[in-house]
Amino acid sequence: MRYRRDVGPGDSGMRISLRRRYPDGLLGDVLGVLTSWVDGVVQVTRASGEVVVIAEADVVATKRIPPPPAPR
């Protein structure tokens, strides 16, 4: 599988999906709003309000995600 990085530092405020590599080599995903990408550090805020901080070197793939559906 080939991973792509379609999101970067200029995409703050966008809803994204980010795949990261953990120290043990496993991969994990974060879904939320890109709040910062500065000096090699990426911050994503999840819908719960939790801020996830990831080293840029651990980012494997990123992509823009459409806004969630409106509540009915």
C-alpha positions as CSV (number, residue, x, y, z in Angstrom):
1,M,0.0,0.0,0.0
2,R,1.3,3.5,-0.9
3,Y,0.6,6.2,1.6
4,R,0.1,9.9,0.7
5,R,0.5,13.1,2.5
6,D,-2.1,15.4,1.1
7,V,-2.2,17.8,4.1
8,G,0.6,20.1,5.3
9,P,1.3,23.1,7.5
10,G,-0.9,25.4,5.4
11,D,-4.0,23.4,6.1
12,S,-4.7,24.5,9.7
13,G,-8.4,24.5,10.4
14,M,-9.1,21.6,8.0
15,R,-10.7,18.4,9.2
16,I,-8.2,15.6,8.5
17,S,-7.3,12.0,9.0
18,L,-3.7,11.4,10.0
19,R,-1.9,8.0,10.1
20,R,1.1,7.9,12.4
21,R,3.8,5.4,13.3
22,Y,4.2,4.5,17.0
23,P,7.7,3.7,18.5
24,D,6.9,-0.1,18.3
25,G,6.3,0.2,14.5
26,L,2.5,-0.1,14.7
27,L,0.3,2.4,12.9
28,G,-2.6,4.4,14.3
29,D,-5.1,7.0,13.0
30,V,-6.2,10.3,14.3
31,L,-9.3,12.1,13.0
32,G,-9.9,15.7,13.9
33,V,-9.0,19.3,13.0
34,L,-5.4,20.3,12.2
35,T,-4.7,23.0,14.7
36,S,-1.0,23.4,14.2
37,W,1.9,22.1,12.1
38,V,5.0,24.1,13.2
39,D,8.7,23.3,13.7
40,G,8.2,19.5,13.1
41,V,5.3,19.2,15.5
42,V,1.7,18.4,14.4
43,Q,-1.3,19.1,16.6
44,V,-4.8,17.6,15.8
45,T,-7.8,18.4,17.9
46,R,-10.3,15.5,18.1
47,A,-14.1,16.1,18.3
48,S,-13.9,15.3,22.0
49,G,-11.5,18.3,22.5
50,E,-8.5,16.1,23.1
51,V,-5.4,17.6,21.5
52,V,-3.1,14.9,20.0
53,V,0.6,16.0,19.5
54,I,2.6,14.1,16.9
55,A,6.2,14.5,15.7
56,E,6.2,15.2,12.0
57,A,8.7,12.4,11.5
58,D,6.0,10.0,12.8
59,V,3.4,11.1,10.2
60,V,3.0,8.4,7.6
61,A,-0.1,9.7,5.7
62,T,-2.6,12.5,5.8
63,K,-5.8,13.4,3.9
64,R,-8.6,16.0,4.1
65,I,-11.9,14.7,5.4
66,P,-15.3,16.4,4.6
67,P,-17.2,18.0,7.5
68,P,-19.3,15.6,9.6
69,P,-23.0,15.4,8.6
70,A,-25.4,17.9,10.1
71,P,-27.4,16.5,13.0
72,R,-31.0,15.6,12.2
